[in-house]
Amino acid sequence: MNAHLTCFLTRDTHHRAVLQVRGQVDLTTAEHLRQTGLSALARHSALVLDVAGAMFLDASGIRALHALAREAHRRTLPAPTLRGVRPSLAEALTRAGLYDAFTREPAPAPTLARRPAHAPARTRYSLQTAA
């Protein structure tokens, strides 16, 4: 794990592997994203890259995403799905000619956590992302 980037693997409701990307993807962290994504592609037949939490993604990050798309193609797997693409990333992918190399889906809408029936009335609600 890098101090500026966290990647962790989960599954979504469709049983797809979801690589959650949080933080900054730059020259110092892009290799971590690439290696983690390659490892996920080696074990799973479908991969979703949830980039909604990627606050910054530079050209190194674009190259890492491209490497994952190439590896999926090499393994005859579907291209990774990008979830939660911010407008700046969409623009960077378009400029690099890679916008159509990935399928895209919106980030899930956040939901309010329900208060357990036994919790005191002053318990605050927290914001959670639906899985």
C-alpha positions as CSV (number, residue, x, y, z in Angstrom):
1,M,0.0,0.0,0.0
2,N,1.2,3.5,-0.8
3,A,0.7,6.5,1.4
4,H,-1.1,8.4,-1.4
5,L,-3.0,5.4,-3.0
6,T,-5.1,2.6,-1.6
7,C,-6.4,-0.2,-3.8
8,F,-8.5,-3.0,-2.4
9,L,-10.5,-5.7,-4.0
10,T,-14.2,-6.4,-3.3
11,R,-17.1,-7.9,-5.1
12,D,-20.3,-6.2,-6.3
13,T,-23.9,-7.5,-6.4
14,H,-23.2,-9.1,-9.8
15,H,-20.2,-11.0,-8.3
16,R,-17.7,-9.1,-10.3
17,A,-14.3,-8.3,-8.9
18,V,-14.2,-4.5,-8.0
19,L,-10.8,-2.8,-7.5
20,Q,-11.5,0.2,-5.4
21,V,-9.0,3.0,-6.2
22,R,-8.7,5.7,-3.6
23,G,-6.2,8.6,-3.6
24,Q,-3.7,9.9,-6.1
25,V,-2.5,7.9,-9.1
26,D,0.7,9.5,-10.3
27,L,4.3,8.6,-11.2
28,T,5.0,7.3,-7.7
29,T,1.8,5.2,-7.3
30,A,0.8,4.1,-10.9
31,E,2.8,0.9,-10.7
32,H,1.0,-0.1,-7.6
33,L,-2.3,0.3,-9.4
34,R,-1.0,-1.6,-12.4
35,Q,0.3,-4.5,-10.4
36,T,-2.8,-4.7,-8.3
37,G,-5.0,-4.7,-11.4
38,L,-2.9,-7.3,-13.1
39,S,-3.1,-9.5,-10.1
40,A,-6.9,-9.1,-10.1
41,L,-7.1,-9.9,-13.8
42,A,-5.1,-13.1,-13.2
43,R,-7.7,-14.4,-10.8
44,H,-11.0,-13.0,-12.1
45,S,-12.9,-13.1,-15.3
46,A,-14.4,-9.6,-15.0
47,L,-12.9,-6.5,-13.4
48,V,-14.5,-3.2,-12.4
49,L,-12.1,-0.4,-11.6
50,D,-14.0,1.9,-9.2
51,V,-12.1,5.2,-9.8
52,A,-14.7,7.5,-8.1
53,G,-12.3,7.9,-5.2
54,A,-9.2,8.6,-7.3
55,M,-8.8,12.3,-6.6
56,F,-6.0,12.7,-9.1
57,L,-4.9,10.6,-12.0
58,D,-2.0,11.8,-14.3
59,A,-0.5,10.3,-17.5
60,S,1.2,7.6,-15.5
61,G,-2.3,6.5,-14.2
62,I,-3.7,6.6,-17.8
63,R,-0.8,4.3,-18.8
64,A,-1.6,1.9,-15.9
65,L,-5.3,1.8,-17.0
66,H,-4.2,1.2,-20.6
67,A,-1.9,-1.7,-19.4
68,L,-4.9,-3.3,-17.7
69,A,-7.1,-3.0,-20.8
70,R,-4.3,-4.6,-22.9
71,E,-3.8,-7.4,-20.4
72,A,-7.6,-8.1,-20.4
73,H,-7.5,-8.2,-24.2
74,R,-4.5,-10.5,-24.2
75,R,-6.3,-12.9,-21.9
76,T,-9.4,-12.7,-24.1
77,L,-11.3,-11.1,-21.1
78,P,-13.7,-8.2,-21.4
79,A,-12.2,-4.8,-21.0
80,P,-12.2,-3.6,-17.4
81,T,-15.3,-1.5,-16.6
82,L,-14.5,2.0,-15.2
83,R,-16.9,3.0,-12.4
84,G,-17.4,6.6,-11.3
85,V,-15.4,8.3,-14.0
86,R,-14.9,12.0,-13.2
87,P,-15.1,14.5,-16.1
88,S,-11.4,15.2,-15.9
89,L,-10.6,11.5,-16.3
90,A,-13.1,11.2,-19.2
91,E,-11.3,14.1,-20.9
92,A,-7.9,12.6,-20.3
93,L,-9.0,9.2,-21.7
94,T,-10.5,10.9,-24.7
95,R,-7.3,12.9,-25.4
96,A,-5.3,9.7,-25.1
97,G,-7.6,7.9,-27.5
98,L,-8.7,5.4,-24.8
99,Y,-12.2,6.5,-23.9
100,D,-13.7,3.7,-25.9
101,A,-11.2,1.1,-24.6
102,F,-13.3,0.7,-21.4
103,T,-16.9,0.3,-20.6
104,R,-18.1,2.8,-18.1
105,E,-20.8,2.8,-15.4
106,P,-21.8,5.5,-12.8
107,A,-20.7,5.2,-9.2
108,P,-23.5,3.8,-7.0
109,A,-25.5,6.5,-5.2
110,P,-24.7,6.9,-1.5
111,T,-27.3,5.7,0.9
112,L,-28.0,6.6,4.5
113,A,-27.2,3.9,7.0
114,R,-30.2,2.9,9.1
115,R,-30.1,3.4,12.8
116,P,-30.4,0.0,14.6
117,A,-33.6,-0.2,16.6
118,H,-31.7,-0.6,19.9
119,A,-29.5,2.5,19.3
120,P,-30.1,5.6,21.3
121,A,-32.0,8.4,19.6
122,R,-29.0,10.7,19.4
123,T,-27.0,8.3,17.2
124,R,-26.0,10.1,14.1
125,Y,-26.6,8.7,10.7
126,S,-23.5,8.1,8.6
127,L,-23.1,8.2,4.8
128,Q,-22.2,4.9,3.3
129,T,-21.8,3.8,-0.4
130,A,-24.0,1.0,-1.5
131,A,-22.0,-2.0,-2.5
